[in-house]
Amino acid sequence: MIGLRGDALAIGLRNSLLVVALSTLIACNGDGKSGDSSIRISPPGSSASPSSVSSAAELPKIVEPKAVVLNSRLDAPWGMAFLPDGRLLVSQKGGTLIVLSSDGKNIEQTISGVPDVVAAGQGGLLDVALDPDFATDPWVYWSYAEAGIGPETNLFGTAVARGRLVDGELKDVTVIYRQVPKVLGTGHYGSRLAFRSDKTLFIMLGERQLGSPAQDLSTTLGKVVRINRDGSVPRDNPAIVGARPEIWSYGHRNPQGAAIRPGGDALWINEHGPQGGDELNLVQPGGNYGWPLVSYGCPYGSPVGGTCWIGGGIHAPAYIEPASYWIPISIAPSGLIFYTGNGFPQWQGHVFMGALAGLALWRIELNGNTEVARERLFADLAERIRDVEQGPDGWIYLLTDSGKLIQIRN
């Protein structure tokens, strides 16, 4: 179980008190998200009182990275994956899958064969991922918002499909997973995809703004599920009493970033809290992350900075503590990577993740599974950063809701 980072916060208390100014309230994804902050509350057992404000130590800036806009003509991009030849496959929320040139500047193709999506609210064509064996068998996987059929046409849910990418067309398209049940509303689809080294697929699923189903093991709302590439369920999934067999973890709100940590198969995700309480989590098999019973966020409409944490905030021992969290204002985290490139060698192993309400790129340094420092970057871009990926050239690439592809380089 992950602790509350008492050592890291003590470091921050000894070295400096870093307070990042709260951003202007900005709506996020229809989720009522607003600005961002590095303000942190000391955990129980630390030398500070529970209401004291502290932060992790500020990271020294060793290089001055720069942001280069490669393309500003995309249409609500959501996910991206680099093809073996260096070109970039990009999903656009309205329902189109496009291929950009290797320099990112030109749209070379619009891929045919994508099924209809529900492009409303937070839904649409969402994440995209390549099969681990794409070079020899070109399967592409994508998540999307799907409508029900017959009497359920007004109900929606997250679905995942795959198809072989051949000559600019998706062939043999099959839906391999559907979130259950479909429900009213167009929010909190989750939808990030991540492959383990054993070639099984993690799917991050939001609780569709319903809260309590995140604890209901007969549904896959507010869950992380793990399936095989053909949609079957791996035999070594955790045996959670009363749970659907595909469930890997539960008690999640709206996961919007996911990455496998290099050197193993540990899945890390970030997810949206309510008013504050955004989280970075190491996902443990069978783990319960507490939503909606506990959160370091507050009910919407609470006074900012008030002592209003849902369920008292503290997760342990009944639920798994986040590795990091943001209070009192949400940043609305998005795409997430562990950086392994040579472009910024001093940042190897660090977490990078986007922010939608915080309008920034966050860099987080871990010591083991404990956050020791974090830094807010590129706030001057004033962009809702939707996805973050590392390119084959070792640079970091960002997609923004405004339609930009941005390269972070030195």
C-alpha positions in Angstrom: 0.0 0.0 0.0 1.3 3.5 -0.9 1.9 5.9 2.0 1.3 9.6 2.1 4.9 10.6 1.4 5.7 11.8 4.8 9.5 11.7 4.1 9.1 13.7 0.9 7.0 16.3 2.6 9.4 16.6 5.4 12.1 17.3 2.8 10.0 20.1 1.5 9.5 21.5 5.0 13.3 21.5 5.7 14.3 23.0 2.3 11.6 25.4 1.2 8.0 26.3 1.1 6.9 26.2 -2.5 3.5 27.6 -3.2 2.4 27.8 -6.8 -0.2 30.5 -7.5 -3.7 29.3 -7.9 -4.8 29.6 -11.6 -7.9 31.4 -12.7 -10.9 29.1 -12.6 -11.2 27.3 -15.9 -13.8 24.8 -16.9 -12.4 21.3 -17.7 -14.1 18.8 -19.8 -17.5 19.9 -18.5 -16.2 18.7 -15.1 -16.1 22.1 -13.3 -12.3 21.9 -12.9 -10.3 25.0 -12.1 -6.7 26.2 -11.7 -3.8 24.4 -10.1 -1.6 24.4 -7.1 1.3 22.6 -5.5 -0.1 23.4 -2.0 0.0 20.1 0.0 -1.4 19.2 3.4 0.9 17.4 5.8 -0.1 13.8 6.5 -0.9 12.5 9.9 2.2 11.5 11.8 4.4 14.3 10.3 5.9 17.0 12.4 3.4 19.6 11.1 -0.2 19.8 12.1 -2.8 18.4 9.8 -3.8 21.8 8.6 -0.2 23.0 7.8 0.7 23.8 4.2 3.8 22.2 2.7 5.3 21.0 -0.6 7.9 18.8 -2.1 11.3 20.4 -2.8 11.5 22.4 -6.0 13.4 20.7 -8.8 16.4 22.6 -10.1 16.2 23.5 -13.7 19.3 22.0 -15.4 18.3 22.7 -19.0 15.9 25.2 -20.6 13.5 23.1 -22.7 11.6 24.9 -25.4 8.2 24.3 -26.9 7.9 24.2 -30.7 4.5 24.2 -32.3 4.7 21.7 -35.2 1.0 21.8 -36.2 -2.0 23.9 -35.2 -4.5 22.5 -37.7 -5.8 19.5 -35.8 -9.4 19.1 -34.8 -9.8 18.3 -31.0 -7.0 15.7 -30.9 -7.3 13.2 -28.0 -4.6 10.5 -28.3 -1.5 9.7 -30.4 0.8 6.8 -31.2 4.1 6.8 -33.2 4.2 4.4 -36.1 7.4 2.4 -36.7 8.3 4.7 -39.6 8.2 7.8 -37.4 4.8 9.1 -38.5 2.2 9.9 -36.0 -1.3 8.3 -35.7 -3.7 10.8 -34.0 -7.3 10.3 -32.9 -9.6 13.3 -33.2 -12.6 13.5 -30.9 -15.1 14.0 -33.6 -14.4 10.5 -35.0 -11.5 10.7 -37.4 -8.1 9.0 -37.2 -5.3 10.7 -39.1 -1.7 10.1 -39.9 0.8 13.0 -39.6 4.1 13.2 -41.4 7.2 12.3 -39.4 7.9 16.0 -38.8 4.4 16.4 -37.6 3.6 19.3 -39.9 1.3 17.7 -42.5 -1.8 15.5 -42.4 -0.9 12.7 -44.8 -3.9 10.5 -44.5 -7.4 10.2 -42.9 -7.8 6.5 -42.0 -11.1 4.9 -43.2 -13.0 2.2 -41.4 -13.5 3.9 -38.0 -16.9 3.0 -36.6 -19.4 5.7 -35.5 -18.7 7.4 -32.2 -20.8 9.5 -29.9 -19.1 12.8 -30.2 -20.9 14.7 -27.5 -19.8 16.1 -24.1 -16.6 14.3 -23.1 -17.2 11.5 -25.5 -16.0 10.8 -29.0 -13.0 9.0 -30.5 -10.6 8.9 -27.6 -7.3 7.0 -27.1 -5.3 5.1 -29.7 -2.6 2.5 -29.2 -0.5 0.2 -31.4 -0.4 -3.6 -30.9 3.0 -4.6 -29.3 3.5 -6.7 -32.5 2.4 -3.9 -34.9 5.5 -4.1 -37.0 4.6 -7.7 -38.1 0.8 -7.7 -37.6 -0.6 -4.1 -37.8 -3.4 -4.1 -35.3 -4.5 -0.7 -34.0 -6.7 -0.3 -30.8 -8.9 2.7 -30.0 -11.3 3.6 -27.3 -14.5 5.6 -27.9 -17.9 6.6 -26.7 -20.5 4.2 -28.0 -24.3 4.3 -28.0 -26.5 1.4 -27.1 -28.9 -0.3 -29.5 -32.6 -0.6 -29.6 -34.2 0.8 -26.5 -30.8 1.8 -25.2 -29.9 4.3 -28.0 -29.9 7.1 -25.5 -27.5 5.3 -23.2 -23.7 5.5 -23.7 -20.5 3.8 -22.6 -16.8 3.4 -23.2 -15.9 0.7 -25.8 -12.6 -0.5 -27.3 -12.2 -1.8 -30.8 -9.3 -3.0 -32.9 -8.6 -3.3 -36.6 -5.6 -4.0 -38.9 -4.2 -0.8 -40.5 -3.6 -1.7 -44.2 -3.1 0.9 -46.9 -4.9 3.7 -45.0 -7.8 1.5 -44.0 -8.8 -0.3 -40.8 -9.8 -3.9 -41.7 -11.2 -6.8 -39.7 -12.6 -4.2 -37.2 -13.9 -5.8 -34.0 -15.2 -4.4 -30.7 -13.2 -6.3 -28.1 -14.6 -4.6 -24.9 -17.6 -2.7 -23.8 -18.0 -1.0 -20.4 -21.1 -2.2 -18.5 -23.7 -1.0 -18.1 -24.3 1.8 -20.5 -25.8 4.8 -18.8 -27.2 8.3 -19.3 -24.9 11.2 -19.7 -21.8 12.1 -21.7 -19.1 12.5 -19.1 -16.2 10.6 -17.4 -15.5 8.0 -20.0 -11.9 7.5 -18.8 -10.5 5.6 -21.9 -6.7 5.6 -21.7 -5.1 2.4 -23.0 -1.8 0.8 -21.9 -0.1 -2.5 -22.9 1.9 -4.6 -20.4 5.0 -6.5 -21.5 2.9 -9.7 -21.6 0.8 -8.0 -24.3 -2.3 -7.8 -22.2 -4.2 -4.5 -22.4 -5.3 -2.2 -19.5 -8.3 0.0 -20.1 -9.1 2.9 -17.8 -12.8 3.4 -17.3 -14.5 6.4 -15.6 -17.5 6.2 -13.4 -19.6 8.2 -15.8 -20.2 10.9 -13.2 -22.3 8.6 -11.1 -20.0 8.1 -8.1 -21.2 5.0 -6.3 -20.9 2.5 -9.2 -17.1 2.8 -8.8 -17.5 0.6 -5.7 -20.0 -1.8 -7.4 -18.0 -4.8 -8.6 -20.9 -6.0 -10.8 -20.2 -3.0 -13.1 -17.1 -1.7 -14.8 -17.8 1.9 -14.1 -14.9 3.5 -12.2 -12.6 0.6 -12.9 -9.3 -0.4 -14.5 -9.8 -3.6 -16.5 -7.3 -6.0 -18.0 -8.0 -8.1 -21.1 -6.2 -10.0 -23.7 -5.9 -8.5 -27.2 -8.8 -10.5 -28.5 -11.0 -9.3 -25.6 -10.8 -12.5 -23.5 -9.9 -12.3 -19.8 -6.5 -13.3 -18.6 -6.5 -16.2 -16.1 -4.1 -14.4 -13.7 -6.3 -11.3 -13.1 -6.8 -10.7 -9.4 -9.5 -12.8 -7.8 -11.7 -10.1 -6.2 -14.7 -11.6 -4.4 -17.9 -10.8 -6.2 -16.1 -8.9 -9.0 -16.4 -9.3 -12.8 -13.3 -11.2 -13.9 -11.8 -8.4 -16.0 -11.6 -6.0 -13.1 -8.0 -5.1 -12.1 -8.7 -2.3 -9.6 -11.7 -0.2 -8.6 -12.8 3.0 -6.8 -11.6 5.3 -9.6 -13.3 8.5 -10.7 -12.1 9.5 -14.2 -8.6 8.2 -15.2 -7.2 10.4 -18.0 -3.6 9.4 -18.1 -1.9 5.9 -17.9 1.6 4.5 -18.4 3.6 1.4 -17.6 6.7 2.3 -15.6 9.9 1.1 -17.4 11.7 -1.8 -15.8 8.5 -3.7 -14.9 4.8 -3.9 -15.4 3.6 -1.4 -12.8 0.7 0.6 -14.1 0.5 4.2 -13.0 -2.5 6.4 -13.7 -3.7 9.9 -13.0 -7.4 10.7 -12.4 -9.6 13.7 -11.8 -10.8 14.5 -8.3 -13.9 16.6 -7.7 -13.1 20.1 -6.4 -9.4 19.4 -5.8 -8.1 16.0 -5.0 -6.7 15.0 -8.4 -4.5 12.0 -8.0 -1.4 10.2 -9.3 -1.8 6.5 -8.4 0.3 3.3 -8.6 -2.4 0.8 -9.5 -2.2 -2.4 -7.5 -4.1 -5.6 -8.6 -7.3 -5.8 -6.6 -6.8 -2.4 -5.1 -9.6 -0.1 -4.0 -8.8 3.6 -4.6 -11.7 4.9 -2.5 -13.9 6.9 -4.8 -16.6 8.1 -3.9 -16.1 7.3 -0.3 -12.9 9.2 0.3 -11.1 11.9 -1.6 -8.7 14.8 -0.9 -11.1 16.8 -3.0 -14.2 18.6 -1.7 -17.8 18.6 -2.9 -18.4 21.1 -5.6 -19.3 24.5 -4.3 -17.3 24.1 -1.1 -15.2 27.1 0.0 -11.7 26.9 -1.6 -9.2 25.8 1.0 -11.8 24.7 3.5 -11.5 21.5 5.5 -14.1 19.6 3.5 -12.3 16.5 2.3 -14.7 13.8 1.3 -14.8 11.0 3.9 -12.0 12.8 5.8 -9.6 12.5 2.8 -7.2 10.0 4.3 -7.5 6.7 2.4 -5.5 4.3 4.5 -6.0 1.7 5.8 -9.2 0.8 4.0 -8.2 2.2 0.6 -5.0 2.8 -1.2 -3.4 6.2 -0.8 -2.5 8.2 -3.9 1.2 8.6 -4.6 0.5 12.3 -5.1 -2.5 14.7 -5.1 -3.4 18.3 -5.9 -5.2 20.5 -3.4 -7.1 22.7 -3.0 -7.6 23.4 -6.7 -7.8 20.8 -9.4 -5.4 20.7 -12.3 -7.5 18.1 -14.3 -4.6 15.7 -15.2 -4.4 14.1 -18.6 -1.9 12.1 -20.7 1.0 10.6 -18.8 4.4 9.1 -19.5 7.6 8.0 -17.8 10.4 9.7 -19.7 13.2 7.4 -21.0 14.8 9.6 -23.7 18.2 11.0 -24.2 17.0 14.5 -25.0 16.8 15.3 -21.3 19.0 12.8 -19.6 18.6 14.4 -16.1 14.8 13.7 -16.4 15.0 10.0 -17.2 12.5 8.1 -15.1 10.5 11.2 -14.3 6.8 11.4 -14.8 5.4 13.9 -17.2 1.7 14.6 -17.4 -0.6 17.2 -19.0 -3.1 19.4 -17.3 -6.4 20.6 -18.7 -7.5 23.1 -16.1 -4.0 23.8 -14.9 -2.9 24.6 -18.5 0.6 23.2 -18.0 2.9 20.2 -18.2 3.8 18.7 -14.9 7.1 17.0 -14.1 7.2 14.7 -11.1 10.3 13.0 -9.6 9.9 9.8 -7.7 12.1 8.0 -5.2 10.8 4.5 -5.5 7.1 5.0 -5.4 7.3 8.2 -3.4 7.1 11.7 -4.9 10.1 13.8 -3.8 9.5 16.9 -6.1 7.4 18.3 -8.8 7.5 21.2 -11.2 4.9 23.0 -13.3 6.2 23.7 -16.8 5.0 25.7 -19.9 2.2 27.5 -18.2 2.9 30.3 -20.6 1.5 28.2 -23.4 -2.0 28.6 -21.8 -3.1 25.4 -23.5 -5.3 22.5 -22.3 -2.8 19.7 -22.7 -4.7 16.6 -23.6 -2.0 13.9 -24.3 1.7 13.5 -23.7 3.9 11.0 -25.5 7.6 10.4 -26.0 8.8 10.3 -29.6 11.3 8.0 -31.1 13.7 11.0 -31.3 13.7 11.3 -27.5 11.6 14.5 -27.4 8.3 15.0 -25.6 5.2 15.6 -27.7 1.9 17.2 -26.6 -1.5 17.4 -28.0 -3.8 20.3 -27.0 -7.5 20.7 -27.1 -7.0 23.8 -29.3 -5.6 21.5 -32.1 -1.9 21.8 -31.7 0.9 19.3 -31.8 3.8 20.7 -29.7 7.3 19.3 -29.5 9.3 19.8 -26.2 13.0 19.9 -27.0 16.2 21.7 -25.9 
